[in-house]
Amino acid sequence: MSQMTYRVGVVGLGAVGTRMIGTMQAHERFEVIAGFDASPAAVTALKEQAPTVAATGDFDALLSRDDIDVLYVSTPPKSHADYVRHGIAKGWKIFCEKPLGVDVLDSQRLTAEMDASGLGQAVNFVYSGAPAARRAKQMINDGVIGDVLGAELDVRLSRWPRAFQSHAAWLSKRAEGGFTREMISHHAYLTLVLLGTPRLNGQPLAHFEPHGGSENMMLGVWDTDLGKVAVSGVVGGNRNDTVSFRILGSKGCLRFDNWYQLLLESSAGTESVLDDQQQLPVAAYQGQLDQLALQFDTGEQRLASFEDALNVQKLIEQMVA
């Protein structure tokens, strides 16, 4: 029995949006048919990258199409709600980049509208469907690391924004950007999945660049059902970037190393949990789309819901307030 191919319209053709287009083009269950960006340079770049995709600088042209099943939104956060609402009005399934926005009250309204629509919904957190996250969940449930005692998140960056995002000026501004929204939010979602909903414990220690710049340091503590999470993020220094998220257990620890690798630490030493293919970034991207297709097929939520993303947004906005 043949499976449906989901036809996708993309809003936002920056680094993340074009990467998703490439991933969808390589996936048998998705077909990107149209893309929109207000930047003429971004539209031209997509035409060169993917000549079969109808690239346009006119959002109404994309909105007028009747051959789209899924709207993927990959614009700066403040505009997410507007584009999602247009998609809901068209009856399209929604796949939205995190965060839902930077206005928590509006994101609450958007979540209610999304739920009331009955349309398929998902928010793009990198650990949704990633082999590392799925295996860690299984190992925790199987008692491999014993009782979960909490976690540690350590983010060390030489510069912000990172090189591949340097063209996106909004990422360096406090209003919508910063590594807490862009990177730590992924680990807040992972915490939600593995330890329960994270809640801010006390006031975080943060330092922001002058003149409306984003943070260059963030220190804080989250409470969860399974212990506390120590959060540390720093920008600066001529270094190799590192991201480490360690789940602490009474018999051992699970460490997510540089996003996609999963290591088991114990008194016997440290061993890799995943094989070489499973710890490649493409395995996480493809795994996510595998889960998204299954979700759309069955109606069973597999990736982050808008409610999940709203819980993460509430936490993150408290941290950067």
PyMOL commands that set and color helices and strands:
alter all, ss='L'
color gray80, all
select helices_A, chain A and resi 15-25+40-49+59-63+77-90+104-117+131-141+163-165+169-172+179-195+281-298+306-320
alter helices_A, ss='H'
color red, helices_A
select strands_A, chain A and resi 6-11+30-36+54-56+70-73+93-97+121-124+148-157+199-200+205-208+215-224+227-235+242-249+253-257+261-266+269-272
alter strands_A, ss='S'
color yellow, strands_A
deselect
rebuild
show_as cartoon
